[in-house]
Each structure stands twice: as C-alpha cells, then as structure tokens.
Amino acid sequence: VGSEIALGRDIAKKIFITPKGKSA
C-alpha cells in the first residue's frame, strides 16, 4: 500500500500539488 501512496504523491506532485499528496 505504501508504494501506491508514494506513487500517488509523486504523480500528484508532478500534475497537481495536493496538500496531503493524495492522488486525485
């Protein structure tokens, strides 16, 4: 699960920076 969160955070950071790094 940690990998999914890390990936989501990374992608979100590149596409759309979210406060909690959630993959929207």
Biopython code that builds the backbone (N, CA, C, O; Angstrom):
import numpy as np
from Bio.PDB.StructureBuilder import StructureBuilder

atoms = [
    (1, "VAL", "N", (0.849, -1.212, 0.000)),
    (1, "VAL", "CA", (0.000, 0.000, 0.000)),
    (1, "VAL", "C", (0.879, 1.254, 0.000)),
    (1, "VAL", "O", (0.543, 2.257, -0.629)),
    (2, "GLY", "N", (1.990, 1.186, 0.701)),
    (2, "GLY", "CA", (2.893, 2.339, 0.770)),
    (2, "GLY", "C", (3.350, 2.764, -0.619)),
    (2, "GLY", "O", (3.498, 3.952, -0.904)),
    (3, "SER", "N", (3.573, 1.763, -1.483)),
    (3, "SER", "CA", (4.025, 2.073, -2.839)),
    (3, "SER", "C", (2.964, 2.883, -3.573)),
    (3, "SER", "O", (3.279, 3.850, -4.266)),
    (4, "GLU", "N", (1.709, 2.481, -3.416)),
    (4, "GLU", "CA", (0.618, 3.191, -4.096)),
    (4, "GLU", "C", (0.556, 4.637, -3.628)),
    (4, "GLU", "O", (0.369, 5.549, -4.433)),
    (5, "ILE", "N", (0.714, 4.842, -2.326)),
    (5, "ILE", "CA", (0.666, 6.198, -1.776)),
    (5, "ILE", "C", (1.843, 7.015, -2.312)),
    (5, "ILE", "O", (1.680, 8.171, -2.705)),
    (6, "ALA", "N", (3.016, 6.408, -2.324)),
    (6, "ALA", "CA", (4.211, 7.094, -2.805)),
    (6, "ALA", "C", (4.036, 7.467, -4.275)),
    (6, "ALA", "O", (4.366, 8.579, -4.689)),
    (7, "LEU", "N", (3.512, 6.522, -5.058)),
    (7, "LEU", "CA", (3.304, 6.796, -6.485)),
    (7, "LEU", "C", (2.290, 7.910, -6.652)),
    (7, "LEU", "O", (2.496, 8.839, -7.433)),
    (8, "GLY", "N", (1.194, 7.814, -5.914)),
    (8, "GLY", "CA", (0.158, 8.839, -6.000)),
    (8, "GLY", "C", (0.715, 10.208, -5.658)),
    (8, "GLY", "O", (0.411, 11.201, -6.318)),
    (9, "ARG", "N", (1.542, 10.247, -4.610)),
    (9, "ARG", "CA", (2.130, 11.522, -4.190)),
    (9, "ARG", "C", (3.039, 12.067, -5.283)),
    (9, "ARG", "O", (3.009, 13.258, -5.594)),
    (10, "ASP", "N", (3.851, 11.181, -5.861)),
    (10, "ASP", "CA", (4.791, 11.600, -6.901)),
    (10, "ASP", "C", (4.042, 12.140, -8.115)),
    (10, "ASP", "O", (4.371, 13.202, -8.643)),
    (11, "ILE", "N", (3.031, 11.391, -8.545)),
    (11, "ILE", "CA", (2.244, 11.806, -9.710)),
    (11, "ILE", "C", (1.511, 13.111, -9.411)),
    (11, "ILE", "O", (1.524, 14.040, -10.219)),
    (12, "ALA", "N", (0.879, 13.171, -8.253)),
    (12, "ALA", "CA", (0.128, 14.370, -7.879)),
    (12, "ALA", "C", (1.059, 15.572, -7.836)),
    (12, "ALA", "O", (0.677, 16.682, -8.204)),
    (13, "LYS", "N", (2.293, 15.335, -7.379)),
    (13, "LYS", "CA", (3.255, 16.439, -7.280)),
    (13, "LYS", "C", (3.588, 16.975, -8.663)),
    (13, "LYS", "O", (3.745, 18.181, -8.853)),
    (14, "LYS", "N", (3.696, 16.056, -9.638)),
    (14, "LYS", "CA", (4.049, 16.478, -10.994)),
    (14, "LYS", "C", (2.863, 17.122, -11.691)),
    (14, "LYS", "O", (3.009, 18.136, -12.373)),
    (15, "ILE", "N", (1.677, 16.527, -11.517)),
    (15, "ILE", "CA", (0.490, 17.029, -12.210)),
    (15, "ILE", "C", (-0.190, 18.127, -11.400)),
    (15, "ILE", "O", (-0.391, 19.239, -11.889)),
    (16, "PHE", "N", (-0.534, 17.811, -10.184)),
    (16, "PHE", "CA", (-1.240, 18.777, -9.345)),
    (16, "PHE", "C", (-0.802, 18.617, -7.894)),
    (16, "PHE", "O", (-1.106, 17.605, -7.263)),
    (17, "ILE", "N", (-0.095, 19.601, -7.363)),
    (17, "ILE", "CA", (0.402, 19.500, -5.989)),
    (17, "ILE", "C", (-0.757, 19.580, -5.001)),
    (17, "ILE", "O", (-1.470, 20.582, -4.942)),
    (18, "THR", "N", (-0.936, 18.507, -4.224)),
    (18, "THR", "CA", (-2.022, 18.482, -3.242)),
    (18, "THR", "C", (-1.457, 18.644, -1.837)),
    (18, "THR", "O", (-0.298, 18.304, -1.601)),
    (19, "PRO", "N", (-2.246, 19.154, -0.905)),
    (19, "PRO", "CA", (-1.788, 19.388, 0.466)),
    (19, "PRO", "C", (-1.295, 18.113, 1.135)),
    (19, "PRO", "O", (-0.287, 18.138, 1.841)),
    (20, "LYS", "N", (-1.985, 17.010, 0.926)),
    (20, "LYS", "CA", (-1.589, 15.760, 1.574)),
    (20, "LYS", "C", (-0.989, 14.783, 0.582)),
    (20, "LYS", "O", (-0.731, 13.629, 0.923)),
    (21, "GLY", "N", (-0.764, 15.237, -0.644)),
    (21, "GLY", "CA", (-0.146, 14.362, -1.633)),
    (21, "GLY", "C", (-1.069, 13.251, -2.073)),
    (21, "GLY", "O", (-0.617, 12.164, -2.432)),
    (22, "LYS", "N", (-2.373, 13.522, -2.048)),
    (22, "LYS", "CA", (-3.327, 12.492, -2.461)),
    (22, "LYS", "C", (-3.419, 12.450, -3.984)),
    (22, "LYS", "O", (-3.387, 13.494, -4.634)),
    (23, "SER", "N", (-3.532, 11.268, -4.549)),
    (23, "SER", "CA", (-3.658, 11.153, -5.993)),
    (23, "SER", "C", (-5.101, 11.392, -6.395)),
    (23, "SER", "O", (-5.953, 10.522, -6.213)),
    (24, "ALA", "N", (-5.377, 12.560, -6.936)),
    (24, "ALA", "CA", (-6.756, 12.897, -7.287)),
    (24, "ALA", "C", (-7.122, 12.218, -8.604)),
    (24, "ALA", "O", (-8.245, 12.369, -9.085)),
]
sb = StructureBuilder()
sb.init_structure("model")
sb.init_model(0)
sb.init_chain("A")
sb.init_seg("    ")
for serial, (resi, resn, name, xyz) in enumerate(atoms, 1):
    if name == "N":
        sb.init_residue(resn, " ", resi, " ")
    sb.init_atom(name, np.array(xyz, "f"), 0.0, 1.0, " ", f" {name:<3s}", serial, name[0])
structure = sb.get_structure()
